[in-house]
């Protein structure tokens, strides 16, 4: 099957019902997308599929053929993604960092859809879990990007 990941068409050989996360990590060797819970609750595995934040741990690879998949490895090639990463660094968001690729992907998806989100929009969209509790720093980084 052919997948379009980070702007490149790639051939993959896994079964259609294999979670996209395992294709990305195991077959393609892109390990920035993390495994957290395996039940779409934590968000560590978040990628963008046609611009939508999607939990890759429960997304069958066969369901995304022909769609544009973006992983953390290419997020800075997107202008909004670059601004999100810069704001994450400026606000010293990561602590352990494990959840941060998913957080950045969710933030990028929101800001691409809504460049000036309200605090309520941010709270509704940024639901990925962070065991280190970096939520205030994430909110500050989101405000920075939204303010331009």
Secondary structure, 3 states (H helix, E strand, C coil): CEEEECCEEEECCCCCCCEHHHHHHHHCCCCCCCCCCCCCCCCCCEEEECCEEEEHHHCEHHHCCCCEEECHHHHHHCHHHHHHHHHHHHCCCCCCCCCHHHHHHHHHHHHHHCCCCCHHHHHHHCCCCCCCCCHHHHHHHHHHHHHC
